[in-house]
Amino acid sequence: MIQVPAQYAIYPVIDAALNGTNAALLLVGRSYIKRRRMAAHRAVMIAALIASALFLTSYLYYHWLVGSVHFQGQGWSRPVYFTLFAG
């Protein structure tokens, strides 16, 4: 099993933060469009696109440097993790 070098260990945290930011922006954008606030919706969707592009860049860079990393969790977290990604 591959050990992630310490200098790259922050990338999964950055990726999770960017994904969370993107999810929040999409929800805010949805609420804006429901209230017919077109300009605000457009701005939030552009921000979501940028967050998504940054995530993709960070994700690909990390995996280009580190390679494939297998989930190392044990116990109850393992089936939860695989259930989330199976759907």
ZINORRA-V599675 format. One record per residue. N is the residue number from 1. SS is DSSP state (H for helix, E for strand, - for the rest). PHI is phi in radians with two decimals (none if undefined). PSI is psi in whole degrees, -180 to 180 (* if undefined). Layout:
# ZINORRA-V599675
{{N,SS,PHI,PSI} {N,SS,PHI,PSI}}
This chain:
# ZINORRA-V599675
{{1,-,none,139} {2,-,-1.37,137} {3,-,-1.72,126} {4,-,-1.32,125} {5,-,-1.04,146} {6,H,-1.00,-36} {7,H,-1.21,-14} {8,H,-1.89,-1} {9,-,-1.16,-21} {10,-,-1.34,-21} {11,H,-1.05,-43} {12,H,-1.07,-34} {13,H,-1.19,-44} {14,H,-1.07,-45} {15,H,-1.06,-43} {16,H,-1.12,-41} {17,H,-1.12,-42} {18,H,-1.16,-39} {19,H,-1.13,-43} {20,H,-1.11,-42} {21,H,-1.07,-44} {22,H,-1.09,-43} {23,H,-1.08,-44} {24,H,-1.11,-43} {25,H,-1.10,-40} {26,H,-1.11,-40} {27,H,-1.17,-41} {28,H,-1.12,-44} {29,H,-1.06,-38} {30,H,-1.10,-42} {31,H,-1.16,-36} {32,H,-1.14,-42} {33,H,-1.22,-33} {34,H,-1.13,-31} {35,-,-1.64,11} {36,-,1.03,34} {37,-,-1.68,79} {38,H,-1.09,-46} {39,H,-1.12,-43} {40,H,-1.14,-41} {41,H,-1.04,-46} {42,H,-1.06,-45} {43,H,-1.10,-42} {44,H,-1.23,-37} {45,H,-1.18,-36} {46,H,-1.15,-42} {47,H,-1.09,-39} {48,H,-1.14,-39} {49,H,-1.10,-42} {50,H,-1.14,-44} {51,H,-1.07,-40} {52,H,-1.16,-42} {53,H,-1.14,-40} {54,H,-1.12,-41} {55,H,-1.03,-50} {56,H,-1.06,-43} {57,H,-1.07,-48} {58,H,-1.12,-44} {59,H,-1.07,-49} {60,H,-1.16,-39} {61,H,-1.08,-47} {62,H,-1.02,-50} {63,H,-1.28,-23} {64,H,-1.20,-40} {65,H,-1.37,-42} {66,H,-1.70,-32} {67,-,1.59,-162} {68,-,-1.37,133} {69,-,-2.13,123} {70,-,-1.51,147} {71,-,-1.08,129} {72,-,-1.89,4} {73,-,-1.15,154} {74,-,-2.22,166} {75,-,1.32,-145} {76,H,-1.16,-26} {77,H,-1.22,-27} {78,H,-1.12,-53} {79,H,-1.16,-31} {80,H,-1.12,-47} {81,H,-1.00,-50} {82,H,-1.24,-30} {83,H,-1.14,-42} {84,H,-1.07,-40} {85,H,-1.58,-7} {86,H,-1.41,-25} {87,-,-1.52,*}}
